[in-house]
């Protein structure tokens, strides 16, 4: 009887210990998380089977890997919170022998996620076919070229003719269907640049009815100007690029674009007034922009930028004021382990008022260049670590960070604010 009693107590003790240990490893344990369902598609939304998918923790350390099934999916059970999920594949485009390497990474995943890869069977952008049938020729005579113009450019539809350091006074152009404006006519723009590549003269001929063999004369004249008053320039500013863009809402013309003038700054004044060129008469919508290059690491080269863009209801260009104290601060970026397989990209100083943050990077491997584009990061993040990859994806392990940037933006009424900081690998 005593022997049986001892055995009973021993069994109860073993059961109790087992229950305690089992309780410590179940339920709300941090070792068991929610499942993560990963779907991998190409850029057109078609699912990709047999793509390699890697599950990592929030810092990119690898926890598991596998391949998608015939339906382009894979499920990881008990995934860590805020997981890092990576999908990668290689493929060959028809008619080529060059391998395409495609990778996509999502950070802070808690549940279902869709990653997109290039599988070499579908184009990422589908454009309507262009009717490129030739209609005949037009001869353009450029007259009255100002003396400060050292090179000229003629734009007709999709075609651009540049003088490459000289002047164009006469050019015969074959007009094609694709060169016609949306109203069935065609337009010609001539621009002239000075020795510093600033646009200083122009000539336009709009909405012409095409006749084969026709000849047109386009006289050039000085640009029109508006005045930008810029205040509160950062002390690290090393360049300014103001621009005015005029475009039409119904007719796509060759002149519906910006004319840029860049100014280098040895030291940034607290304010400045600038004359900004534009081409009048080519549209009824006006956009004003200012881009400021900043030298945050004090090496004499702009490594970050701040931008303001005004989209006003007025249809006639006018003088504008830009207060850069209202711009989004440019993030500062750094990289550690830039020549390792798991580099970490850091940023700081991103404005909480920014409504979007976009991170992009170009990394070099032993076989290819890889590109990362990340737009779904949580706002609390200030760094990402390139994910740890299995040996099956050794070709996707980087050995150098070539470029890395963080872009922030926000709308405030009619003002679009933007800024970015960038890292460029030092020259060897």
C-alpha positions as CSV (number, residue, x, y, z in Angstrom):
1,X,0.0,0.0,0.0
2,X,2.8,2.4,0.9
3,X,4.6,1.5,-2.4
4,X,1.4,2.3,-4.4
5,X,1.0,5.6,-2.5
6,X,4.5,6.7,-3.4
7,X,4.0,5.9,-7.0
8,X,0.7,7.9,-7.1
9,X,2.4,11.0,-5.5
10,X,5.3,10.8,-8.0
11,X,2.8,10.7,-10.9
12,X,1.0,13.7,-9.5
13,X,4.2,15.7,-9.1
14,X,5.2,14.8,-12.7
15,X,1.8,15.9,-14.0
16,X,1.9,19.2,-12.1
17,X,5.4,20.0,-13.4
18,X,4.4,19.2,-16.9
19,X,1.3,21.4,-16.6
20,X,3.3,24.4,-15.3
21,X,5.9,24.0,-18.1
22,X,3.1,23.6,-20.7
23,X,1.3,26.7,-19.4
24,X,4.4,28.8,-19.8
25,X,4.7,28.0,-23.5
26,X,1.1,28.5,-24.7
27,X,-1.7,31.1,-24.9
28,X,-0.3,34.6,-24.8
29,X,3.3,33.6,-25.2
30,X,5.5,35.9,-27.3
31,X,6.9,32.8,-29.0
32,X,3.6,32.3,-30.8
33,X,2.1,35.0,-32.9
34,X,-0.6,35.3,-35.5
35,X,-0.2,33.7,-38.9
36,X,1.1,35.8,-41.8
37,X,-0.4,35.0,-45.2
38,X,1.8,36.1,-48.1
39,X,0.6,36.5,-51.7
40,X,3.1,37.1,-54.4
41,X,2.0,38.7,-57.8
42,X,3.6,40.2,-60.8
43,X,3.1,43.9,-61.5
44,X,-0.2,43.2,-63.3
45,X,-1.6,41.3,-60.4
46,X,-1.1,37.7,-61.7
47,X,0.0,35.4,-58.9
48,X,3.5,33.9,-59.1
49,X,4.0,30.3,-57.9
50,X,7.4,29.0,-56.7
51,X,8.7,32.4,-55.6
52,X,10.9,32.3,-52.5
53,X,9.5,34.1,-49.5
54,X,11.4,34.8,-46.3
55,X,9.9,35.6,-42.9
56,X,12.0,37.7,-40.5
57,X,11.4,39.6,-37.3
58,X,11.0,43.4,-37.0
59,X,14.8,43.8,-37.4
60,X,15.0,41.5,-40.5
61,X,16.6,38.5,-38.7
62,X,15.4,35.4,-40.6
63,X,12.9,33.1,-38.9
64,X,11.7,30.9,-41.7
65,X,11.5,30.6,-45.5
66,X,9.6,28.7,-48.2
67,X,8.2,29.0,-51.7
68,X,4.7,30.0,-52.8
69,X,2.3,27.3,-53.9
70,X,0.6,27.1,-57.3
71,X,-1.8,29.8,-56.2
72,X,1.1,32.2,-55.4
73,X,0.6,32.0,-51.6
74,X,2.5,30.8,-48.5
75,X,1.4,30.9,-44.9
76,X,3.7,31.3,-41.9
77,X,2.3,30.2,-38.6
78,X,3.3,31.8,-35.3
79,X,4.9,34.8,-37.1
80,X,6.7,37.5,-34.9
81,X,5.0,40.8,-34.4
82,X,5.8,43.5,-37.0
83,X,7.4,40.9,-39.2
84,X,9.7,41.6,-42.1
85,X,8.5,39.7,-45.3
86,X,10.7,39.3,-48.4
87,X,9.9,37.8,-51.7
88,X,12.4,37.2,-54.5
89,X,12.7,35.5,-57.9
90,X,14.8,35.4,-61.0
91,X,13.7,35.2,-64.6
92,X,14.7,35.5,-68.2
93,X,12.9,37.8,-70.6
94,X,12.0,36.4,-74.0
95,X,14.9,36.7,-76.4
96,X,17.5,37.6,-73.8
97,X,20.2,35.7,-71.8
98,X,20.5,38.3,-69.0
99,X,19.0,37.2,-65.7
100,X,16.5,39.6,-64.1
101,X,16.7,39.8,-60.3
102,X,13.5,41.0,-58.6
103,X,12.9,41.5,-54.8
104,X,10.2,43.1,-52.7
105,X,10.2,43.7,-49.0
106,X,7.5,44.7,-46.6
107,X,8.2,45.7,-43.0
108,X,5.9,45.7,-39.9
109,X,3.6,43.0,-41.3
110,X,0.9,41.6,-39.0
111,X,-1.5,39.5,-41.1
112,X,-2.0,39.3,-44.8
113,X,0.4,41.0,-47.2
114,X,0.8,41.2,-51.0
115,X,4.3,41.5,-52.5
116,X,5.0,42.2,-56.2
117,X,7.8,40.9,-58.4
118,X,8.9,41.1,-62.0
119,X,8.4,37.6,-63.5
120,X,9.5,38.6,-67.1
121,X,6.1,37.7,-68.6
122,X,4.2,40.9,-68.2
123,X,5.1,44.6,-68.7
124,X,4.8,46.8,-65.7
125,X,3.3,49.7,-67.7
126,X,0.8,49.1,-70.5
127,X,0.6,52.0,-72.9
128,X,-1.9,52.4,-75.8
129,X,-0.3,51.9,-79.2
130,X,1.0,55.0,-80.9
131,X,0.2,55.7,-84.5
132,X,3.5,56.7,-85.9
133,X,2.6,57.0,-89.6
134,X,4.5,59.8,-91.4
135,X,2.3,62.6,-92.7
136,X,5.0,64.7,-94.5
137,X,7.5,67.4,-93.7
138,X,7.6,70.9,-92.4
139,X,10.6,73.2,-92.6
140,X,11.2,75.5,-89.7
141,X,13.2,78.8,-90.1
142,X,14.4,80.2,-86.8
143,X,14.8,84.0,-87.0
144,X,15.8,86.9,-84.7
145,X,18.0,84.7,-82.4
146,X,19.3,87.0,-79.5
147,X,23.0,87.4,-79.2
148,X,23.2,85.7,-75.8
149,X,21.8,82.4,-77.2
150,X,24.6,79.9,-77.7
151,X,22.5,76.8,-78.5
152,X,18.9,76.2,-79.6
153,X,16.3,73.4,-79.4
154,X,13.2,72.7,-81.4
155,X,10.4,70.6,-80.0
156,X,7.5,69.3,-82.2
157,X,5.2,66.7,-80.6
158,X,7.4,63.8,-79.4
159,X,10.5,65.0,-81.3
160,X,13.3,67.2,-80.0
161,X,16.1,68.6,-82.1
162,X,19.1,70.0,-80.3
163,X,22.0,72.0,-81.7
164,X,24.5,70.4,-79.3
165,X,26.5,73.6,-78.7
166,X,25.5,75.5,-81.8
167,X,22.5,77.3,-83.3
168,X,19.7,75.9,-85.4
169,X,18.5,78.4,-88.1
170,X,16.7,75.9,-90.4
171,X,15.4,72.4,-89.7
172,X,13.3,70.1,-91.9
173,X,11.1,67.8,-89.8
174,X,9.0,64.8,-90.7
175,X,5.7,65.1,-89.0
176,X,4.0,61.9,-87.8
177,X,0.5,61.1,-86.4
178,X,2.0,61.0,-82.9
179,X,3.3,64.6,-83.2
180,X,-0.2,66.0,-83.4
181,X,-1.8,67.7,-80.4
182,X,-5.0,66.4,-78.9
183,X,-6.9,68.9,-81.1
184,X,-5.5,67.4,-84.3
185,X,-3.2,70.4,-85.0
186,X,0.5,70.6,-84.3
187,X,2.6,73.1,-82.4
188,X,6.3,74.1,-82.5
189,X,8.4,75.5,-79.8
190,X,12.0,76.9,-80.1
191,X,14.1,77.6,-77.0
192,X,17.5,79.2,-76.7
193,X,20.0,78.7,-73.9
194,X,23.0,80.8,-72.9
195,X,26.5,79.5,-72.1
196,X,25.3,78.5,-68.6
197,X,22.4,76.4,-70.0
198,X,19.8,78.8,-68.8
199,X,16.7,79.3,-71.0
200,X,16.9,82.9,-72.1
201,X,14.8,83.1,-75.4
202,X,11.9,81.3,-77.0
203,X,9.6,81.2,-80.0
204,X,6.3,79.3,-80.4
205,X,3.8,78.6,-83.2
206,X,0.6,77.0,-81.9
207,X,-2.2,75.0,-83.3
208,X,-1.1,74.8,-86.9
209,X,-3.0,72.8,-89.6
210,X,-0.5,70.5,-91.2
211,X,0.2,70.6,-95.0
212,X,3.0,68.5,-96.4
213,X,6.0,70.6,-97.5
214,X,4.9,73.7,-95.6
215,X,7.5,76.2,-94.4
216,X,7.1,78.3,-91.2
217,X,9.1,81.1,-89.7
218,X,9.5,81.3,-85.9
219,X,11.1,84.5,-84.5
220,X,12.8,84.2,-81.1
221,X,12.4,86.8,-78.4
222,X,13.4,87.2,-74.7
223,X,11.6,85.2,-72.0
224,X,8.9,86.5,-69.9
225,X,9.6,86.8,-66.1
226,X,7.8,86.7,-62.8
227,X,9.5,87.5,-59.5
228,X,10.0,85.0,-56.6
229,X,10.6,86.4,-53.1
230,X,12.2,83.7,-51.1
231,X,12.6,84.1,-47.3
232,X,14.1,82.1,-44.4
233,X,16.6,80.2,-46.5
234,X,18.4,77.5,-44.4
235,X,22.0,78.3,-43.6
236,X,23.0,75.0,-45.3
237,X,21.5,76.0,-48.7
238,X,23.9,75.7,-51.6
239,X,21.6,75.9,-54.6
240,X,18.2,77.2,-55.7
241,X,16.1,76.1,-58.6
242,X,12.9,78.1,-59.2
243,X,10.5,77.2,-62.0
244,X,7.2,78.1,-63.6
245,X,5.2,75.5,-65.4
246,X,2.3,76.5,-67.7
247,X,0.1,73.8,-69.2
248,X,-3.3,73.3,-70.7
249,X,-6.0,71.1,-69.4
250,X,-7.3,70.0,-72.8
251,X,-4.4,70.4,-75.3
252,X,-1.1,68.6,-74.9
253,X,1.5,71.0,-76.4
254,X,5.3,70.7,-76.5
255,X,5.7,73.8,-74.5
256,X,3.6,72.5,-71.6
257,X,6.6,72.0,-69.3
258,X,8.8,73.9,-67.0
259,X,11.8,76.2,-67.8
260,X,14.4,75.8,-65.2
261,X,17.1,78.1,-64.0
262,X,19.6,76.9,-61.3
263,X,21.5,79.2,-59.0
264,X,24.5,78.2,-57.0
265,X,25.0,79.8,-53.5
266,X,28.4,80.2,-51.9
267,X,26.6,81.1,-48.7
268,X,22.9,81.3,-48.1
269,X,21.4,84.7,-47.5
270,X,18.3,85.0,-45.2
271,X,16.2,86.1,-48.2
272,X,16.6,86.6,-51.9
273,X,14.6,87.9,-54.9
274,X,14.8,86.0,-58.2
275,X,13.6,86.6,-61.7
276,X,12.1,83.4,-63.0
277,X,11.5,82.7,-66.7
278,X,8.4,81.3,-68.3
279,X,6.9,80.9,-71.8
280,X,3.6,82.7,-72.1
281,X,0.6,81.7,-74.2
282,X,0.9,77.9,-74.1
283,X,-1.7,77.0,-71.5
284,X,-4.1,78.2,-68.9
285,X,-2.9,76.6,-65.7
286,X,0.1,77.8,-63.8
287,X,2.4,75.9,-61.3
288,X,5.2,77.6,-59.3
289,X,8.0,75.6,-57.7
290,X,11.1,76.2,-55.7
291,X,13.7,73.6,-54.9
292,X,16.5,74.3,-52.4
293,X,19.6,72.1,-52.3
294,X,21.1,71.6,-48.8
295,X,24.6,70.6,-47.8
296,X,24.0,68.9,-44.4
297,X,27.3,67.1,-44.2
298,X,29.3,70.3,-45.2
299,X,31.2,68.7,-48.1
300,X,30.2,71.3,-50.6
301,X,27.6,69.1,-52.4
302,X,23.8,69.1,-51.9
303,X,22.8,65.9,-50.1
304,X,19.2,66.9,-49.3
305,X,16.4,69.1,-50.7
306,X,13.4,71.1,-49.7
307,X,10.6,72.0,-52.1
308,X,7.5,74.1,-52.2
309,X,4.9,74.0,-55.1
310,X,2.0,76.4,-55.5
311,X,-1.0,75.4,-57.6
312,X,-3.2,78.5,-57.7
313,X,-6.5,79.1,-59.5
314,X,-5.1,82.1,-61.4
315,X,-4.4,81.4,-65.1
316,X,-1.9,84.3,-65.6
317,X,1.6,84.1,-64.2
318,X,2.3,86.5,-61.3
319,X,4.9,87.3,-58.7
320,X,5.0,84.8,-55.7
321,X,6.4,84.5,-52.2
322,X,8.0,81.4,-50.7
323,X,8.6,81.1,-47.0
324,X,11.0,78.2,-46.4
325,X,10.3,78.1,-42.7
326,X,7.0,76.5,-43.7
327,X,8.7,73.8,-45.8
328,X,9.1,70.2,-44.5
329,X,12.6,69.8,-42.9
330,X,14.8,67.5,-45.0
331,X,15.6,64.2,-43.3
332,X,19.2,63.3,-42.4
333,X,20.2,59.9,-43.6
334,X,23.1,57.5,-42.6
335,X,24.0,54.0,-43.4
336,X,25.8,51.4,-41.2
337,X,27.3,48.2,-42.6
338,X,27.1,49.6,-46.1
339,X,29.4,46.8,-47.4
340,X,27.7,43.9,-45.6
341,X,24.8,41.6,-46.5
342,X,22.5,43.2,-44.0
343,X,23.1,47.0,-44.1
344,X,20.9,49.3,-41.9
345,X,19.5,52.5,-43.4
346,X,18.7,55.3,-40.9
347,X,16.9,58.6,-41.1
348,X,16.1,61.3,-38.7
349,X,14.4,64.7,-38.7
350,X,11.4,63.7,-40.8
351,X,8.6,66.2,-40.0
352,X,5.6,64.6,-38.2
353,X,3.4,66.8,-40.4
354,X,4.5,64.9,-43.4
355,X,1.6,62.8,-44.7
356,X,3.8,60.3,-46.6
357,X,7.3,58.9,-46.3
358,X,8.9,57.1,-49.2
359,X,12.2,55.2,-48.9
360,X,14.2,54.0,-51.9
361,X,17.5,52.3,-52.2
362,X,19.8,50.9,-54.8
363,X,22.1,48.1,-53.6
364,X,24.8,46.2,-55.5
365,X,25.3,42.4,-55.2
366,X,27.9,40.2,-56.8
367,X,25.6,39.7,-59.8
368,X,23.2,42.6,-60.1
369,X,21.8,45.9,-58.9
370,X,18.7,45.6,-56.6
371,X,16.1,48.3,-56.1
372,X,14.0,48.8,-53.0
373,X,10.9,51.1,-52.9
374,X,9.1,51.3,-49.6
375,X,6.0,53.4,-49.0
376,X,4.0,51.5,-46.4
377,X,6.3,52.0,-43.4
378,X,4.9,52.8,-40.0
379,X,5.5,56.4,-39.0
380,X,7.3,55.2,-35.8
381,X,10.1,53.7,-37.9
382,X,13.4,55.6,-38.3
383,X,15.4,52.7,-39.8
384,X,15.2,49.5,-41.9
385,X,17.7,46.7,-41.9
386,X,18.1,44.7,-45.1
387,X,16.6,41.3,-44.4
388,X,18.7,38.3,-43.7
389,X,18.4,35.8,-46.5
390,X,18.9,32.0,-46.9
391,X,21.6,30.5,-49.0
392,X,19.1,29.9,-51.8
393,X,19.0,33.7,-52.2
394,X,22.7,34.3,-52.0
395,X,22.5,36.3,-55.2
396,X,20.3,38.8,-53.4
397,X,22.7,39.5,-50.6
398,X,24.2,43.0,-51.2
399,X,27.8,43.9,-50.8
400,X,27.4,47.7,-51.2
401,X,24.7,50.3,-50.7
402,X,25.0,52.5,-53.8
403,X,22.2,55.0,-53.0
404,X,19.6,55.6,-50.4
405,X,17.0,58.4,-50.0
406,X,14.0,59.3,-47.8
407,X,11.3,61.5,-49.4
408,X,8.5,63.1,-47.4
409,X,5.6,65.1,-48.6
410,X,2.4,66.8,-47.5
411,X,-0.4,69.0,-49.0
412,X,-1.6,72.1,-47.2
413,X,-4.3,73.8,-49.2
414,X,-2.9,74.8,-52.6
415,X,0.7,74.2,-51.4
416,X,2.5,70.9,-51.9
417,X,5.5,70.4,-49.6
418,X,8.3,68.0,-50.2
419,X,11.7,67.2,-48.9
420,X,14.3,64.4,-49.2
421,X,17.7,63.4,-47.8
422,X,20.0,61.1,-49.7
423,X,23.1,59.0,-49.3
424,X,25.5,58.3,-52.1
425,X,28.3,55.7,-51.8
426,X,31.7,57.4,-51.6
427,X,33.9,57.0,-54.6
428,X,36.5,54.2,-54.1
